[in-house]
Amino acid sequence: MVNKNLIGCCGIYCGACSFYRSNIPELAKKLKESLRKERFDKVAVPFDWVGNYREFKKWVSFLASAKCGGCQAGGGNPFCPIRRCCRKKGVKSCAECDDFPCNKKYFVWLSERYRKWNIKNLQRMKEIGYENWLQEMEKEVKAGFVTGTIIKGIKYG
């Protein structure tokens, strides 16, 4: 059975995202707790090579709370204009929208960031439907695909 919460309104498959499928949040929580117990904020301060420890703590806190249930469950960017647009139009994703593909600034930026993978996914959703697309994506993830492999600016492997 496929999880329809993993249909990103913008065409991203949420099941390939590290914040859905990985244990990064649990590991970050453990790190955060260990750093607190060790009072690492006191240890790190005198060493320039550590960098800005406050910023590091913010990043670890973000990672610790970043577990996501998928776009359709309200996960991901809480301010996502694409999800807001889809909800307003009463559609699950841009694949159902008469204006797809649109020139909205965030959609264009996201499409560039994901090297148009989201657009290919939306077109595929239109061709074969959500259920079949989700099954295809599940197979890709089981074969090792993760979104980090296609995000612009991220080298993988």
Secondary structure, 3 states (H helix, E strand, C coil): CCCHHHECCCCCEHHHCHHHHCCHHHHHHHHHHHHHHCCHHHHHCCCHHHCCHHHHHHHHHHHHCCCCCCHHHCCCCCCCHHHHHHHHHCCCCHHHCCCCCCCCHHHHHHHHHCCCHHHHHHHHHHHHHHHHHHHHHHHHHHCCCCHHHCCCCCCCC
